[in-house]
């Protein structure tokens, strides 16, 4: 197809070339915009992960302090007191109430910035911290009239749940560190 034949202009050919050019320009703008948005999302994910490391780290510290204050090997008397004293178990409930994961509101609005694996680690940390609180509350509700084995099982569950919560918060913290380290290089 020629644009000009015998000095007559073929407007169909010109419109086809113009349409193809416009399509290429639109495709180029779309690809550039997609690339730019991907970079912006990556930068936003990195910033949000940096912001979120602080509350997850604080929770990690609170869990370690709770464990050391109440269940350290040096304080075997504390464990024995928990087994025989209802008031000690109730005080344990008060102590566990300060352990929280306070994530920024931006996370709730922009959770899709992170991969499914990172979101799963964060959800797992939430689960284990809340589960620890629930188990401690159940243990605190036990009266001295309960069987010794039942109280011992509950206290053992608390110790096990502390380990799980510490591990889950550490995994969530590691996932956020990986996001901050890799967002700029990959993608």
Secondary structure, 3 states (H helix, E strand, C coil): CCCEECCEECHHHHHHHHHHHHHHHHHHHHHHHHHHHHHHHHHHHHHHHHHHHHHHHHHHHHHHHHHHHHHCHHHHHHHHHHHHCHHHHHHHHHHHCCCCCCCCHHHHHCHHHCCHHHHHHHHHHHHHHHHHHHHHHHHHCCCCCCCHHHHHHHHHHHHHHHHHHHHHHHHHHHHHHHHHHHCCCCC
